[in-house]
Amino acid sequence: MNESRAAVRYAKAILDLAVDNKATDAVEKDMRSVVSTITDSAELRELLANPIVKANLKKVVLLDVFKGSNAITEGLINVLVENKRIALLANVAEKFVLLNEERKGQGVAYVTTAVALTPELEKKIIKQVVEMTGKESTLENTIDESIIGGFILRVGDLQYDASIAHKLSSLKREFTNSL
């Protein structure tokens, strides 16, 4: 099964459970924490992807890292460990956030820049995203100095890459193809 499809299925199940228990806000907060923690920690990503590390050790570490989380979030960790799918945790969490925002009629726009966005620029980007999608959106800014300048905007399935690194790469491809 495609890992993305599996992540969506787990995320939908968790969302249904959270809605039934009226805990969507708490679980969404946990899922955002899961995404940011795993994204920011290379050691944690390596631990989750390592097939040599026992599942119970991964479970203990994750439950310790996300101590104080909602019972639904802890249940998700347990289910993913039992089903040998714990490497999908960050992907499931990200899909959960997207599905919950969609359920609330909001969207999440992810923008990657070389430097932090100013509040004025954030407002302009949010305004453009609302015009494009017709939905209220929140903006999550990731800083990646390797893009050199410009930005990469991702809203749902759409991605617009206006980074300097992308433009240089395109220019290099055109140059080498013309030789």
Backbone bond lengths (Angstrom), bond angles and torsions (degrees), N, CA, C in turn:
res aa  C-N    CA-C-N  psi(-1)  N-CA   C-N-CA  omega(-1)  CA-C   N-CA-C  phi
1 M - - - 1.455 - - 1.527 109.18 -
2 N 1.292 114.83 142.88 1.466 120.95 177.93 1.528 109.24 -62.76
3 E 1.332 116.89 132.42 1.466 121.00 -176.78 1.517 111.82 -61.16
4 S 1.336 116.98 -36.02 1.460 120.73 -179.82 1.526 110.28 -65.88
5 R 1.318 116.27 -41.75 1.469 119.98 178.38 1.520 110.57 -64.39
6 A 1.318 116.53 -40.12 1.460 120.37 178.53 1.523 110.10 -63.38
7 A 1.332 116.59 -42.42 1.466 120.51 179.76 1.524 110.42 -62.74
8 V 1.327 117.54 -40.72 1.463 121.27 179.10 1.528 110.22 -64.17
9 R 1.325 116.62 -40.75 1.475 119.42 179.54 1.523 111.62 -63.72
10 Y 1.326 116.69 -45.29 1.466 119.47 176.94 1.527 110.51 -62.38
11 A 1.327 116.91 -42.40 1.472 120.91 -178.54 1.523 110.90 -63.61
12 K 1.335 117.07 -41.80 1.474 120.25 178.13 1.520 111.13 -63.44
13 A 1.316 116.46 -41.27 1.466 120.27 179.27 1.523 111.07 -63.68
14 I 1.316 116.12 -43.43 1.467 120.16 179.42 1.523 110.42 -66.58
15 L 1.335 116.77 -39.23 1.469 120.11 178.36 1.531 110.44 -63.19
16 D 1.331 117.03 -44.55 1.471 120.18 178.08 1.519 110.80 -59.60
17 L 1.324 116.61 -43.11 1.460 121.49 179.30 1.531 110.68 -64.48
18 A 1.317 116.45 -42.55 1.469 120.84 179.84 1.529 110.87 -65.53
19 V 1.331 117.45 -40.29 1.469 121.06 178.07 1.524 109.62 -63.90
20 D 1.322 116.95 -45.28 1.464 121.14 179.61 1.524 111.91 -60.08
21 N 1.341 116.21 -36.03 1.463 120.93 -178.32 1.526 112.93 -94.76
22 K 1.331 116.53 7.37 1.470 122.70 -178.96 1.533 111.46 51.29
23 A 1.328 114.78 46.88 1.459 120.38 -177.20 1.531 111.79 -127.30
24 T 1.333 116.83 24.10 1.470 119.09 -174.68 1.525 112.52 -62.63
25 D 1.326 117.75 -38.86 1.462 119.94 -178.85 1.530 111.27 -65.56
26 A 1.327 116.38 -43.76 1.462 120.15 -179.77 1.525 111.26 -66.34
27 V 1.325 116.04 -42.44 1.462 119.48 -179.32 1.530 110.13 -69.54
28 E 1.333 117.47 -37.51 1.467 119.46 177.43 1.526 110.30 -62.57
29 K 1.322 116.54 -41.44 1.470 120.21 177.19 1.529 109.95 -60.05
30 D 1.329 116.84 -43.45 1.468 121.08 177.39 1.525 110.98 -62.02
31 M 1.325 116.86 -44.23 1.471 120.82 -177.20 1.525 110.97 -65.57
32 R 1.328 116.87 -38.33 1.466 119.48 175.99 1.531 109.84 -63.93
33 S 1.316 116.18 -38.70 1.461 120.86 177.77 1.530 110.79 -64.94
34 V 1.332 116.60 -40.86 1.470 121.30 178.68 1.530 109.70 -61.28
35 V 1.331 116.66 -48.42 1.473 120.78 -178.72 1.518 110.49 -60.02
36 S 1.331 117.25 -49.60 1.464 119.45 -176.57 1.528 111.55 -67.84
37 T 1.318 118.04 -38.65 1.465 120.86 -179.26 1.523 111.16 -65.71
38 I 1.329 116.68 -46.43 1.464 119.85 -178.82 1.532 110.43 -69.52
39 T 1.316 116.96 -37.99 1.465 120.60 178.43 1.522 110.86 -63.67
40 D 1.326 116.88 -39.91 1.467 121.59 -176.56 1.525 114.04 -81.07
41 S 1.329 118.58 -14.21 1.464 120.85 -174.29 1.530 111.57 -116.15
42 A 1.314 115.74 104.25 1.472 120.69 177.67 1.533 110.12 -63.59
43 E 1.335 117.03 -36.35 1.466 120.68 -179.57 1.518 111.23 -63.25
44 L 1.332 116.46 -41.82 1.461 120.31 -179.56 1.530 110.47 -67.90
45 R 1.333 117.46 -40.60 1.476 120.70 177.15 1.521 110.27 -61.28
46 E 1.339 116.65 -43.43 1.457 120.44 179.12 1.527 111.31 -64.06
47 L 1.330 116.72 -40.86 1.465 120.90 178.97 1.524 110.38 -60.41
48 L 1.333 116.39 -46.33 1.465 120.09 -177.37 1.526 112.10 -66.87
49 A 1.317 117.03 -34.15 1.463 120.85 -177.57 1.532 112.83 -84.20
50 N 1.325 117.93 -15.61 1.457 122.14 -174.63 1.534 110.93 -76.13
51 P 1.335 117.74 115.57 1.470 119.90 -179.07 1.530 113.43 -74.38
52 I 1.319 117.23 -14.63 1.461 120.57 -179.03 1.527 111.49 -77.49
53 V 1.332 117.11 -32.95 1.465 121.19 -179.09 1.531 108.90 -70.62
54 K 1.319 115.61 129.41 1.463 122.05 -178.10 1.531 111.10 -62.62
55 A 1.309 116.00 145.54 1.462 122.74 -178.08 1.524 111.66 -59.78
56 N 1.338 116.83 -39.34 1.463 119.36 -179.37 1.521 112.24 -64.61
57 L 1.345 117.11 -35.13 1.460 120.58 177.16 1.530 109.92 -66.24
58 K 1.326 116.59 -42.65 1.466 120.61 177.45 1.532 110.13 -59.88
59 K 1.338 115.37 -43.02 1.461 120.80 -179.65 1.529 110.91 -62.43
60 V 1.329 117.15 -46.30 1.464 121.70 179.83 1.529 110.34 -60.36
61 V 1.333 116.24 -46.04 1.464 120.79 -179.24 1.525 110.17 -61.86
62 L 1.344 117.36 -47.79 1.465 120.63 -177.91 1.529 112.10 -64.79
63 L 1.315 117.01 -42.36 1.464 119.45 178.86 1.524 111.07 -65.11
64 D 1.341 116.73 -31.64 1.461 120.48 176.53 1.529 110.68 -72.93
65 V 1.326 116.62 -44.43 1.469 120.77 -179.98 1.526 110.64 -62.24
66 F 1.325 116.73 -41.09 1.471 120.92 -177.19 1.525 111.85 -104.24
67 K 1.338 115.64 35.08 1.464 122.02 177.78 1.526 109.67 -58.88
68 G 1.316 117.20 137.73 1.451 121.14 179.84 1.520 112.74 90.49
69 S 1.312 116.51 3.20 1.464 120.47 178.51 1.519 110.16 -74.26
70 N 1.311 115.15 164.73 1.456 122.12 176.79 1.527 109.56 -61.07
71 A 1.313 117.10 151.86 1.468 121.71 179.93 1.524 111.21 -60.69
72 I 1.313 117.97 -31.52 1.466 121.16 178.78 1.531 110.05 -66.01
73 T 1.319 116.83 -40.50 1.460 121.05 178.11 1.526 110.09 -64.72
74 E 1.317 116.77 -43.96 1.464 120.17 177.83 1.527 110.58 -63.78
75 G 1.329 116.33 -37.62 1.466 120.78 176.67 1.521 111.50 -62.91
76 L 1.339 116.59 -39.43 1.456 120.25 177.62 1.526 110.38 -60.87
77 I 1.322 116.55 -45.21 1.467 120.56 179.02 1.526 109.73 -59.07
78 N 1.337 116.89 -45.03 1.469 120.88 179.91 1.533 111.46 -61.66
79 V 1.331 116.82 -45.04 1.473 120.86 -178.64 1.526 110.89 -64.86
80 L 1.335 116.65 -43.42 1.468 119.38 179.77 1.526 111.31 -64.05
81 V 1.332 117.33 -36.79 1.465 120.38 177.32 1.528 109.82 -66.60
82 E 1.332 116.70 -46.95 1.469 120.57 -179.42 1.525 112.05 -60.70
83 N 1.337 116.63 -37.17 1.466 121.18 -177.52 1.526 112.80 -89.50
84 K 1.340 116.07 7.74 1.467 122.06 -179.66 1.531 111.76 55.93
85 R 1.343 115.46 41.66 1.463 122.08 -179.60 1.527 111.46 -125.87
86 I 1.318 117.69 20.93 1.458 121.08 -174.42 1.532 111.99 -62.47
87 A 1.315 118.28 -23.86 1.470 120.66 177.66 1.529 111.21 -64.36
88 L 1.333 117.29 -17.35 1.467 121.98 179.14 1.521 113.44 -84.74
89 L 1.311 118.79 -1.75 1.468 121.53 -171.36 1.526 113.32 -53.05
90 A 1.317 118.43 -50.14 1.470 120.50 -178.39 1.521 110.89 -64.79
91 N 1.325 116.99 -39.11 1.458 121.36 179.28 1.529 110.43 -65.69
92 V 1.329 117.44 -42.39 1.471 121.33 177.83 1.523 109.72 -62.55
93 A 1.324 116.87 -43.78 1.464 121.12 -179.50 1.524 110.90 -61.96
94 E 1.328 116.53 -43.51 1.468 120.80 179.09 1.528 110.80 -63.33
95 K 1.330 116.82 -43.51 1.473 120.81 178.99 1.528 110.11 -64.71
96 F 1.332 117.45 -37.98 1.462 120.85 178.02 1.525 110.41 -59.32
97 V 1.327 116.57 -47.12 1.468 120.82 -178.99 1.523 109.83 -60.12
98 L 1.333 116.84 -45.75 1.460 120.37 179.54 1.527 111.90 -61.99
99 L 1.317 116.61 -44.94 1.467 120.32 -179.81 1.527 111.67 -65.06
100 N 1.318 116.50 -39.69 1.463 119.71 -179.66 1.523 111.14 -69.45
101 E 1.333 116.75 -39.52 1.466 119.58 176.94 1.528 109.84 -63.31
102 E 1.326 115.91 -41.21 1.459 120.33 178.06 1.526 110.61 -62.45
103 R 1.321 115.94 -41.28 1.463 121.34 179.02 1.526 110.99 -61.82
104 K 1.335 116.16 -35.91 1.464 121.03 179.95 1.525 111.95 -83.57
105 G 1.344 116.75 -2.16 1.456 119.72 -178.99 1.506 112.92 81.80
106 Q 1.310 116.21 17.09 1.452 121.40 178.52 1.517 108.72 -115.15
107 G 1.293 115.80 166.39 1.446 120.85 174.85 1.510 109.16 -131.54
108 V 1.298 115.11 164.04 1.450 120.06 176.07 1.516 107.07 -117.45
109 A 1.303 116.04 125.66 1.456 121.58 175.90 1.522 107.03 -105.48
110 Y 1.318 115.34 127.09 1.458 120.62 179.19 1.514 107.51 -103.99
111 V 1.321 116.50 123.60 1.459 120.32 178.46 1.530 108.32 -123.01
112 T 1.332 115.21 129.58 1.451 121.59 178.40 1.520 107.31 -108.84
113 T 1.323 115.49 127.12 1.465 120.97 -179.26 1.521 109.42 -132.87
114 A 1.328 115.38 165.17 1.465 120.21 178.25 1.528 110.99 -78.84
115 V 1.324 116.98 -27.65 1.465 123.03 177.70 1.524 108.40 -132.33
116 A 1.319 116.68 163.51 1.464 120.86 -179.22 1.525 110.86 -63.89
117 L 1.329 115.64 145.86 1.461 121.17 178.56 1.523 110.47 -77.60
118 T 1.323 115.85 145.63 1.460 120.50 173.16 1.526 107.64 -80.47
119 P 1.339 118.28 156.43 1.465 120.13 178.62 1.545 112.79 -57.41
120 E 1.339 116.78 -36.24 1.470 119.83 179.75 1.524 110.50 -65.14
121 L 1.326 116.80 -42.79 1.455 121.17 -179.88 1.526 110.87 -67.39
122 E 1.337 116.90 -37.61 1.465 120.42 176.22 1.522 110.64 -58.79
123 K 1.341 116.89 -44.28 1.466 120.96 179.74 1.517 111.11 -62.35
124 K 1.333 117.05 -40.97 1.470 120.64 179.09 1.524 110.94 -64.10
125 I 1.323 116.36 -42.82 1.463 120.15 -179.12 1.524 110.29 -65.57
126 I 1.330 116.91 -44.23 1.468 120.31 178.82 1.523 110.20 -60.86
127 K 1.332 117.12 -41.84 1.468 121.01 178.44 1.532 110.40 -60.19
128 Q 1.335 117.75 -44.43 1.462 121.70 179.32 1.534 110.91 -64.25
129 V 1.328 117.36 -41.31 1.467 121.29 179.87 1.520 109.88 -63.71
130 V 1.327 117.53 -41.57 1.463 121.26 178.78 1.526 109.86 -63.13
131 E 1.335 117.11 -41.01 1.458 120.44 177.87 1.526 111.32 -64.73
132 M 1.338 116.89 -38.51 1.470 121.34 -179.27 1.526 112.18 -70.07
133 T 1.329 116.07 -44.40 1.464 120.16 -171.33 1.522 113.93 -100.68
134 G 1.320 116.82 -22.53 1.459 119.79 -175.93 1.514 113.08 78.02
135 K 1.330 117.14 9.59 1.473 122.13 -178.92 1.514 109.83 -120.83
136 E 1.323 114.60 148.27 1.464 118.94 169.29 1.520 107.19 -64.49
137 S 1.298 116.10 143.03 1.466 119.47 -177.85 1.519 110.65 -138.22
138 T 1.302 113.36 152.23 1.453 119.55 170.16 1.519 106.42 -105.67
139 L 1.305 116.30 156.82 1.451 121.17 -175.25 1.516 109.75 -116.95
140 E 1.325 115.61 129.05 1.460 120.55 174.74 1.517 107.75 -116.15
141 N 1.323 115.67 119.70 1.458 121.83 -176.92 1.522 110.11 -101.78
142 T 1.333 115.88 126.49 1.452 122.42 174.62 1.520 107.43 -113.83
143 I 1.311 116.10 136.34 1.460 119.92 -179.44 1.523 108.37 -102.09
144 D 1.335 115.05 124.63 1.454 122.36 179.23 1.524 107.66 -137.69
145 E 1.319 116.33 102.04 1.462 121.02 -175.59 1.521 112.78 -65.45
146 S 1.330 117.85 -17.18 1.463 120.15 -177.98 1.525 113.02 -70.10
147 I 1.345 117.70 -15.28 1.469 118.35 178.34 1.525 111.24 -81.22
148 I 1.313 116.95 -3.19 1.471 126.89 174.82 1.528 112.45 69.35
149 G 1.306 118.01 -51.58 1.465 122.53 -179.69 1.511 108.37 -170.08
150 G 1.317 116.62 178.44 1.456 120.45 -176.92 1.509 110.46 76.69
151 F 1.343 116.62 -151.01 1.462 120.42 -177.16 1.522 110.54 -158.35
152 I 1.334 114.77 162.68 1.459 122.75 170.38 1.518 105.17 -125.21
153 L 1.325 117.10 121.85 1.468 122.51 -178.70 1.511 108.71 -112.26
154 R 1.342 116.18 128.49 1.457 121.13 177.75 1.525 108.26 -126.59
155 V 1.327 115.45 121.73 1.459 122.03 177.11 1.511 106.58 -129.05
156 G 1.338 116.04 110.91 1.460 119.26 -177.97 1.522 110.14 59.86
157 D 1.337 116.44 -122.89 1.458 121.40 -179.13 1.521 112.97 -89.43
158 L 1.321 117.34 -7.10 1.457 121.46 -177.29 1.524 110.82 -90.62
159 Q 1.321 115.64 139.98 1.462 119.62 174.91 1.517 108.32 -137.70
160 Y 1.331 115.53 132.85 1.452 121.96 177.47 1.519 107.35 -121.89
161 D 1.328 116.22 116.63 1.461 121.62 -177.32 1.520 109.60 -105.64
162 A 1.318 116.05 103.56 1.466 121.69 177.79 1.533 109.64 -114.80
163 S 1.335 115.43 34.65 1.464 119.41 -178.95 1.520 110.35 -84.77
164 I 1.300 115.10 152.67 1.464 121.16 177.81 1.533 109.27 -64.37
165 A 1.325 117.33 -40.42 1.461 121.02 179.66 1.529 110.55 -59.19
166 H 1.325 118.07 -41.46 1.471 122.10 178.74 1.526 110.39 -65.21
167 K 1.320 115.92 -43.57 1.472 119.83 179.93 1.525 110.94 -64.43
168 L 1.331 117.86 -40.63 1.462 121.19 177.30 1.530 111.21 -64.46
169 S 1.318 115.68 -40.25 1.459 120.56 178.32 1.526 110.81 -63.72
170 S 1.320 116.92 -42.53 1.472 121.33 178.12 1.518 110.70 -63.63
171 L 1.310 115.55 -42.55 1.456 120.64 179.19 1.530 110.80 -63.04
172 K 1.316 116.56 -41.07 1.461 121.46 178.83 1.532 110.21 -63.32
173 R 1.346 117.45 -43.59 1.462 121.70 178.43 1.531 110.48 -61.38
174 E 1.317 117.19 -45.33 1.459 121.04 179.47 1.525 110.26 -62.02
175 F 1.310 116.78 -42.46 1.459 121.40 -178.95 1.526 110.98 -64.34
176 T 1.332 117.34 -46.28 1.463 119.89 -178.78 1.531 111.46 -69.66
177 N 1.334 118.52 -31.54 1.464 121.42 178.58 1.519 111.98 -72.02
178 S 1.318 117.11 -25.83 1.451 119.83 -178.02 1.528 112.97 -84.95
179 L 1.333 116.46 -8.86 1.476 119.67 179.83 1.510 112.31 -79.93
